Amino acid sequence: MIGASVPERTYRVVQWATGNIGTRALRGVIEHPHLALAGLYVHTPDKAGRDAGDLCGAESTGITATTDIDDILALGADCVLYMPRSFDLAEVCRILASGSNIVTTRGEFHHASAMDPAARSEVEAACALGGTSIHSTGSSPGFVTEALPLVLTSIQRNLDRLAIDEFADLSQRNTPGILFDIMGFGREPTVFEDYRIDHIRSNFGPSLQSVADALGLRLDSVEARGEFATAREQVSIAAGTIDPGTVAAQRVTVTGVRDGEALLQFRATWYCTTDVAVDWDIRPTGWHIDIAGDAPMDIDIRFPIPLERMSAVSPSYTANRAVNAVPVVCAAAPGIRTTAELPQVLAALR
C-alpha cells in the first residue's frame, strides 16, 4: 500500500510551474515509482517546448513544457501539482472542474473556513463538478504546523500549549535582492509592514486553526505580530554587509488564543547573525517544538546541511511532501481537504 486505504497504482501528474519548489517537485514526480508525468505547465515562453527532464536536471522524458492551459486540461491528469508564484482563482477552478485534483504548496487552502466565502464557494462548486479535491501542504506551513502537531498530540489527553519555532540562518544565502530589497535586512528598523503581517497570518493562521478544529480545541482569535533585531557590529554575509543598528534578524509570530492565553503558536526567526541587540533564543536552522500538557515534550529538529548548501537542499522539504500527498488527495472525497481529513501521507521511496 502507498498510504492508508490508497490503492497502489500509477497516477498521471501535471507539474504546474518550475520555480525553486516546482523544479524539485518535477524531478520528484519523474523519479517516483507510482507517479507518471503527464504534462508540464510553465509561465515563460523560453521554457515552452523544452523537455521536462531538461528543466529539472533529469533524463529526457518526452514530455515538453507548454504555456497553454488548454493543452494541460486536455490531458485529463489525475492530479496537478500547482506551484505558481501568484494565486489565480479562475485557473484553479478550471483545473478542478476539468477532473484533475490539485495538491498545492500555496497557502490558500489550509482551512476552508478561513477563505473568502465567495472564493470558497467557487472552488467547492468546481470540485463538485469535476469530482475532485484540493489540498495545501508543504514543510511550513504544512508538515511542521499540521502533520507533526497531530502526531505529537496523539499521546496527550490535556494540552496547555503547543509552540513551534522555526529558525533560518540566512548568512550564507547569496540573494541580496531577497534579503535586502524584499525582507528588509540591512535597513533601519521601522514598524513591521501590515502587508507582511497579513501575509504571515493568512498562511499560518488557517494551518493552526485546522489543527485546533481537528483536536476539538476552541480558538477565540488568531493574532500575528512582527519584530526586528539590529546588529551590534558590522556583519559580512554572503549577500553583502549589514551595518550596526540595522536589521539583522526578524521574528514573526502567529498565535491561536483561547481565554487570553496562547494555545497554539508558530514563530519564525530569520537571521543573518546571532549577535543582535535583543535577548532572543536564536538556534541553528531547523525547528523547535515545545508541548505543555500531561505528556510534555521538548523537541529539536535540525537540518544537518552546511549553510552554503541550504538553498540547494531546502526546496526538498516543501516539494517532497506535496509529491508524496498525490495518492491520498486523488483518493479523497471532493472538496477542500485538510491534513486531518486525509490519511497519513506516506512516501513510496526508491
N, C-alpha and C positions, 0 to 999 in steps of 0.2 A: 504493500500500500504506500502511496505517496503521502497521504495525510489521512486523518480520521474521516472515514466514510467517503473518501475520494477514490474513484476507480483509477487504476494505472493505465493510462492511455496517452496518446500524443496530442498535445494542444497546439493549435496553429495560432501564432502570436505575431502581432504587428508592433514594432518599436516606433514610438512617436517622439521624434526629436533626438538629437545627438549632441547635447551638451556634455558636461563632465559626467553627470549621473546617467544620462541616456546612453552615452557611448559604452559605459561599463555594463549597463543593463543589456544592451545589444549583444555584447560579447557573451554575457551570461545566458541569453536565450540560445545563441548559436551553439554553445557548448553543453547545454542542458540535455540530459538523456530523454526527457519526456516532453520537451518543447520543440516545435519546428518553426523557424522564422518564415512567416507568410508574406511580410511586406515591411517597408521602411519609409516613414514619412519624415521629410526634412523641410526646413524653412528657407534655406539659402540655395539659390539656383546653382552655385558652383558645386554643391554636393549631389544635385539631381543627376541621375544616370550612372552614378558610381556604385560599384558593388558594395554590399553591406559589410563584407569582411574587410574590405579596404578601409572603411571608415572607422573600424574599431581594432585594427591590428590582427584580425583573424584571417583564416584561409578564405578563398573565394567561395561565395555561397550560391551564386547565380541569381540572387535577389538584388535588384537595383533600387536605389532610392528615388522617391518621387516627391514633388511638391503639390500634387493633385489629390485632394481629399477624396474625390470620386473614385480614383484608382484604388485607394485604400478601402473604401466602403464596399467596393465590388468584390473584394477578396473573401468576404464572409468569414473573417477570422474569429476564432473563439474568444480572443482577448486582445486588447490594445494596452500596451504599457505607455501611458500618457504622461509625458515628462517635459512639456514646453516651459519656457521661461515665464509666460503670462497665461492666465486662465481665460478661456473662451467658452462661455456657456452654450452658445449655439453649436459650436463644434462638438462639445461633449454630448449634447443631446442627440446630434446626428449619429454619432458613433453608437450610442446606446440603442437608439431606435432601430438601427440597421441590424441589430442582433449580435453585436460584439460587446462583451463585458469589458470593463475598464479597471485596471489597477494603476493608481497614480501616486507619485511622490509629492504632488501638490497638496496643500493643506486644507482645501475647501470642504472635504468630505469626512473628516474625523468624527463628526457628530451631527446628525441631520438637523436636530432642533436648533443648532447654532447658525444655520444657514438663513439667508434672506428667504422669507416664506414663498415669494413668487418664484425665485430660482429653484428652491426645493421642489415646488410643485411641478415645474417644467422637467426637472431631472427625473422625478418619480414617474411622471407620465411617459417619458421616453423609455424608462426601464420597463414599465408595464407593456408598452408597445413592442419592444424588442425582446422581452423575456430575459432581461439582463440585469446585472448588478454592477455597482461601482464601489471601490474601496480605496481609501487613502492610507498609505503606510510609508515606511522608511525607517531610518535609525532614530531620528529625533526631529519632530515628533514621530511616534510610531512604536518602534521596539522598546525604547527606554521609558517612554511615558505611558505605554499601554500594555504591551505583551509582557514585559518584565514585571510591572506592578501587579498585574493579575496573577501571575505565578507566585510572586513573593507573598501576597496577601492570602494565598490559599492555605497557609498554615497559621493564619490569625483567626481569632474569634472576636477580639476587640482591637480596633485601630484608633490610636490617638492622633497620629500624624505620619504621613509618608512624604519625604522630601527628596527630590532628585537634583543633584548638582552636576552640571556639565562644565568641563574645563577644556579650553583650547588655547594652546601656546602658539601664537601666530608669528613668533620672531623669525622663523625661517621660511615664511611664505613670501616669495618674491613677487607679490602682486600689489604694487603701490597704488594702482587705480582703485582697487577694492579697499585696501586698508586705510589709505589717506583720504581719498575722494568720497567714497561711499560710507565707510564705517566711521570716519572722523578721527582716526588716530593721528597724533601729532598736532592737533588743533587745540586752541584754548577751550577749556571746559565750559559748556553752557548748559541750559536746560535740555534734557533729553527730548528730542523732537516727538511730537504727538503721533506723527505717522508711523514712526518706528515702534512706539509703544503699542499702537493699534495693530500693527503687523504681527508683533510677537503675541499679543493677546488672541488675535484671530487664528493663529496657527496652533498655539499650545493650550489655550483655554478650552476649546472643544475636546481636545485629547484628554485633559484632566476630567472634564465633565463626563465623558464616555466611561471612564474608569469608575467615577463616583456612581453613575447610574447602574453599572454592572454589579457593583458591590452593595447597592441599596443604600448609599450614603447621600444625604441631603447636602447640597451646597447652597448657601444663601447668596453668594456672589462669586465672581471670578475677577480678580484685580491684577493689574500689571503696573510695574514701575521700572525705571532705568536709572543707573548710577554711573558716574565716571570716577576714575582714579588717575592721578597725574604722576609723571615720572619725577623721582627725586633728583636724578642726574641725567645727563645726555646719554641716550641709548642708541647704539647702532644695530639695526636689524637688517635682514636680507632685502627688505623693500626700501630702506633708506635710513633716515635719522629722526629720532624723537627727542625734542628738546626738553629740558627741565620745566616743570609746570604745565606741560601739555598732556593731552590724554594718552595714557599708556595702557590702560585697562578699562574695561567696561563690563557692567553686570546688568542683566535683565532678569526680572523675577515675575513669574505668573503664579498666583495663589488662589486656590479654591478655599473659600472661607465659610466656616459654619460656626454660628454663635460667637462671632467676633474673633475666632481663632483660626489659624492656618491649619487646614486638614490635609490638603494635597498641595504640593508645591513643586514647581520646576524653576530652577535658577541656572542661567548660563553665564559663565565668566570667561570672557575672551580677553587675552592679554598678550602684550609684546615684551613684558618684563615683569618679574615679581617684586622688583624694587620700586614700590609705589607708596604714595603718601597717605595711605589709609591702611587700617588693620584688617585686611581681608585674608581669609583662609584660601590661598591660591595653591592648587595642587597640579601635578602633571596632567597632560592631556588625557581625558577619559571621563568616567562618570563615578559619582559617589552617591549611594542611596542609603538613607537613614530611615528606619522604620521604628516608631514608638508604638507599642501595643503590648498585648500579653505574650507575644513571641517576638521581642525586639531584635533588630538586625542592623548591622553597620557594614556596608559592602563597598569595596573599591573595585572598579573595572578600569584597567589601564590598557592603553594601546602600545604594545612593545615594538614601536616603529621609530626609527630615527626621525627627528623633526624635519630634516631636509627631504625625507621621502613621504611625509604625511599627506601632502596634497595629491600625490600619485596613488596612494593606497586608500585614502578616506572615502572616495566615492563608492567603494565596495560595500561599506557599512549600510548605505542607503539603498543602492541599486539591488543588492542581493536579496534583501527582504522582499522587495517588490516582485522580483522574478520568481522567488520561491512561493509567493502567495497566489500565483496564477491558477493552479488547480483548484484551490479551495474557493476562490472567487467565482470561477466558472461553474462550480457545483452549487453555489449559494442561491437562495431564493431571490427573485428580482427585487431590486431596491438599493438604497444606500446602506451599505453594510459596515458595521464597526468591528474592531478586533474581537470584542467579546461575543459577537454574533457568529463569528466564523470558527470552524475547527482550528486547532492548533496548526500553525504553519510549520511544515517540516521540509527540510532540504533533501532533495534527491541528489546525493553527492556522487561525484565521479570517482 
